[in-house]
């Protein structure tokens, strides 16, 4: 086997599976997928390690398969995480210019001030990403850094994505025990958004809601930049659990029911019973479809209220949000229950367009490849660079991009 050099191994620790992708630069200096794999999760729960030995053994087995099929030996890895403890913090910092022109050092100062404030107030957290959403010069919003423009006051709105330090230590330790050096830990929500914006680069102010099986992610974008992130510790699996508990059915039976019956239709007007063929593990009982739909709708109402309708930050930007994109990890939920989610978005249905979409398993991995190989113009500091200071590393890339 050949030692991997140009290839990048990326892993996403998902709720019930682990997704891998190996990317490589082609002759045109564009990245492409060399290999991808979905693996059943083991020793991991909601993105965190629940059984270290099981998780290590599973990753070692996966790595052996990946290296065998690609003919490469990997020493480094990029890790995408999705944990409820990931949080976002917003800061707007101003600096007086006194009529002088904006220079790089002015933005460096503002970034350092914001970064130090977050670090001092969140001593148990580590910063994963620092994102620039808005530059403000003399109370006027700017498209990018207003370098060499004269003004009296410069402001910068930044968003910090953070995670508890102990969570990061566990991730690093896990992969070190698999003989892999973690190059960088990346937030799934951030790179999911990168992939989405790459395909929809005209979007400015919008909301992404991702109803996964175990978690729900809510990401708010202002001027194409992620400004708010919430990860809620429940997902569409809670719908299955409610029906299982109240109807005394097994999860597999409910899965078959949701896969075949369209609950988006007006089942409440029909008094039809669930067919016997669905009772494969439990004794047949008379259950109407409308009764099951009532249970489902009650849970969906709670989920949409908690994640969207009562989301203060989204409500604050209601007039600015042009559209809400609702993703579903569970294909059956998307196809046969999706419209029930749509109907429960009462605060937004009249003012913002709502689009329901199916989630792609490799969207986050694709977004991570874009970040790794090309960088993202809204990210202030790529934390992987070590040879130069983080601030100078950012500016050597960022200002070059904006002066071409």
Buried (B, 14 or more C-beta within 10 A) or exposed (E): EEEBEEBBBBBBBBBBBBBBBBBBEEEEEEBEBBBBBBBEBBBBEBBBBEEBEBBBBBBBEBBEBBBEEBEBEBEBBBBBBBBBBBBBBBBEBEBEBEEEEBBBEBBBBBBEBBBEBBBEEBEEBBBBBBBBBBBBBBEEEBEEBBBEEEBEEBBBBBBBBBBBEEBBEBBBEBBEBBEBEBBBBBBBBBBBBBBBBEEEEEBEBBBBBBBBBBBBBBBBBBBBBBBBBBBBEBBBBBBBBBBBEBBEBBEEBBBBBBEEBEBBEEBBEEEEBBEEEBBEEEEEEEBBBBBBBEBBBEBBBBBBBBBBBEBEBBBEBEEBBBBBBBBBBBEBBBBBBBBBBBBBBEBBEEEBEBEBBEBEBBBBBBBBBBBBBEBBBBBBBBBBBEEEEBBEBBBEBBBEEEEE
